[in-house]
Amino acid sequence: MDAIGGELVPPGEARDDDVVLSWQGTAAVAVRLPHLSDSLEHILAELRRRHGVPLEELDRRTKQQVVRTLETRGAFAMRHGVETVAAALGVSRFTVYNYLNRSTNC
């Protein structure tokens, strides 16, 4: 839940947009998902923790891997996703698009 910024809540407190998980036919817990833009920030924070340095300090090859990871997780389907990722990586939007094109052409 920390990686995506979600929250666990009791099933009785679930809202319409929460995901209720059941165990053996009984509601066990509800997952309250964050707004998509908040999710991207949590994913970027998780990648910073995983790599142990700020993302802008990564080498080019590792930044390309980060972009591929984010692409598979849907980061670029969000409004301002490319801009947010570019800022986190310390590169231009053009560079992020180049990384995306490189991953689809490989």
C-alpha positions in Angstrom: 0.0 0.0 0.0 2.9 2.4 0.7 4.2 2.0 -2.8 1.0 3.3 -4.4 -0.2 5.5 -1.6 -3.3 3.5 -0.8 -5.0 3.1 2.5 -6.6 0.1 4.2 -10.0 0.8 5.8 -12.5 -1.4 7.5 -15.1 -2.7 5.1 -17.9 -0.9 6.9 -16.2 2.4 6.1 -15.8 1.7 2.4 -16.9 4.3 0.0 -18.3 3.6 -3.5 -14.9 4.0 -5.1 -13.0 1.8 -2.6 -12.1 -1.8 -3.5 -13.5 -4.3 -0.9 -11.5 -7.5 -0.6 -13.2 -10.6 0.6 -11.8 -13.7 2.3 -13.9 -16.9 2.1 -17.0 -14.9 1.2 -16.7 -12.3 4.0 -15.5 -8.7 3.4 -12.1 -8.5 5.1 -10.7 -5.0 4.2 -11.3 -2.1 1.8 -8.6 -0.5 -0.2 -8.8 3.2 -0.7 -6.8 4.0 -3.8 -5.2 7.4 -4.2 -5.8 9.8 -7.1 -3.7 8.8 -10.1 -1.5 11.8 -9.8 -0.7 10.9 -6.2 0.1 7.4 -7.3 2.7 8.6 -9.7 4.4 10.5 -6.9 4.4 7.4 -4.7 5.8 5.2 -7.5 8.6 7.8 -8.1 9.3 7.8 -4.3 9.5 4.0 -4.3 11.9 4.1 -7.3 14.1 6.6 -5.4 14.2 4.3 -2.4 14.9 1.3 -4.6 17.9 3.0 -6.3 19.1 4.6 -3.1 19.8 8.0 -4.8 17.7 10.8 -6.2 16.5 9.8 -9.7 18.2 12.7 -11.4 21.6 11.2 -10.2 21.0 7.9 -12.1 23.0 7.2 -15.2 21.4 7.3 -18.6 20.8 3.6 -18.9 19.2 3.4 -15.5 17.0 6.3 -16.3 15.9 4.5 -19.4 15.0 1.5 -17.3 13.0 3.7 -14.9 11.1 5.1 -17.9 10.3 1.6 -19.1 9.1 0.6 -15.6 6.9 3.7 -15.4 5.5 3.0 -18.9 4.5 -0.5 -17.9 2.8 0.9 -14.8 0.8 3.4 -16.8 2.5 6.6 -15.7 2.4 8.2 -19.2 -1.4 7.7 -19.6 -1.9 10.3 -16.9 -2.1 14.0 -17.6 1.3 15.6 -17.1 2.9 12.2 -16.6 5.8 12.9 -19.0 6.4 16.3 -17.4 6.4 14.9 -13.9 8.7 12.0 -14.8 11.1 14.4 -16.7 11.3 16.7 -13.6 12.0 13.7 -11.3 14.7 12.4 -13.6 16.2 15.8 -14.2 15.8 15.6 -18.0 13.7 17.2 -20.6 10.3 16.0 -21.9 12.0 15.4 -25.2 14.5 13.0 -23.5 11.7 11.1 -21.8 10.0 10.7 -25.2 13.3 9.5 -26.7 13.5 6.9 -23.9 10.0 5.8 -24.6 10.7 5.5 -28.4 13.9 3.6 -27.7 12.0 1.1 -25.5 9.4 0.4 -28.2 12.0 0.1 -31.0 14.2 -2.4 -29.1 
